[in-house]
């Protein structure tokens, strides 16, 4: 797990999630019109989910490649 703390993918994903949450909560509360609130909340939530999925997919590909290299040696 200590190598995860040094991973750029991890930090970029974490920052994306935080920005998504800030957009979801802060933007939704700051907007005055209902439609703008809904769009802001959906945009922030989508950003957070996309960051999580992107990180998980990239780590899965790395793990699969590492496992394939271990089996061939």
C-alpha positions in Angstrom: 0.0 0.0 0.0 2.9 2.4 0.6 3.6 2.4 -3.2 0.0 3.6 -3.8 0.8 6.8 -1.8 3.5 7.6 -4.3 1.4 6.8 -7.4 0.5 9.7 -9.6 -2.7 7.9 -10.8 -3.8 7.6 -7.1 -3.3 11.3 -6.4 -4.9 12.4 -9.7 -7.9 10.2 -8.9 -8.1 11.5 -5.4 -8.0 15.1 -6.5 -10.6 14.4 -9.1 -12.9 12.8 -6.5 -12.4 15.8 -4.2 -13.1 18.3 -6.9 -16.2 16.3 -7.9 -17.5 16.3 -4.4 -16.8 20.0 -4.0 -18.7 20.6 -7.3 -21.5 18.4 -6.1 -22.0 19.9 -2.7 -20.8 23.5 -3.2 -22.1 24.1 -6.7 -25.5 22.5 -5.9 -25.9 24.7 -2.8 -24.6 27.9 -4.5 -26.9 27.7 -7.6 -30.2 29.5 -7.3 -32.2 27.8 -10.1 -33.3 24.1 -9.7 -32.1 23.1 -13.2 -28.6 24.5 -12.5 -28.5 22.7 -9.2 -29.4 19.4 -10.8 -26.8 19.8 -13.6 -24.1 20.8 -11.1 -24.8 17.9 -8.8 -24.9 15.4 -11.8 -21.6 16.9 -13.2 -19.8 16.6 -9.9 -21.1 13.1 -9.2 -20.1 12.0 -12.7 -16.6 13.4 -12.3 -16.1 11.5 -9.0 -17.4 8.2 -10.5 -15.3 8.7 -13.6 -12.1 9.2 -11.5 -12.8 6.1 -9.4 -13.5 4.0 -12.4 -10.5 5.3 -14.3 -8.2 4.5 -11.4 -9.7 1.0 -10.9 -9.4 0.2 -14.6 -5.8 1.4 -14.8 -4.8 -0.5 -11.7 -6.5 -3.7 -13.0 -4.7 -3.5 -16.3 -1.4 -3.1 -14.4 -2.1 -6.0 -12.1 -3.1 -8.3 -15.1 0.0 -7.3 -17.0 2.2 -8.0 -13.9 0.5 -11.4 -13.4 1.0 -12.3 -17.0 4.7 -11.4 -16.8 5.1 -13.5 -13.6 3.5 -16.6 -15.3 5.8 -16.4 -18.3 9.0 -16.3 -16.3 
